[in-house]
Amino acid sequence: MNNDVPEIPTESIAETENYTIWVAQEPDEEVTYHLELGAVTVHFFQEEWEDFLDLVGDVSDEAPEEGEEEMDYEVELDWGSLYFSRDEWEEFKRLLGQIETE
């Protein structure tokens, strides 16, 4: 069987111990963004990616008050929500910080 599907070029643009962001140059010349969060991969078109970055930039970064439970972080999207513990959120911010400097 002949496989005529062209190979799609990809490039990793940010990576931490548990998370990765990579981009793909689709055959129609559109760039897509892929966010790997452990066992989950979220796929974005360019406009969706920009909206996502704006959304996570708005998430509060307040530290919990003394005696208060450690905060969890939630990013609500049209199709579902992403939940992060404080440590996971810190790693996620480090991941995003890598692409902000490019």
C-alpha positions, 0 to 999 in steps of 0.5 A: 500500500502506498502512503501518499500522506506528506510528513508534517514538519514539527518543532518543539518550542518549549519543554519542562520535565512533564510538559512540552509545547510543539508546533506543526506546519500543516500541509495547508501552510497553517501552523498548529500548536500542541500542548502536551500535559502529561498524558493529555495533548491539547491542539490549537489553531493559531487564533485559538493559541493566542486566545489561550495564552491571553486566558492563562495570562489572566489567571491569578497568581496570588499565593495562599494566605498563611493557614489557608489551603494551597491553591489549585488553578483551573483554566476553563476552555470551551471543551473542558477544563485544565486543573493544576496543583500549585507545583504543576502551575509553577511548572506550567508557568516555566513552560510558557515563560520559555515561549514568551522570550522568543 
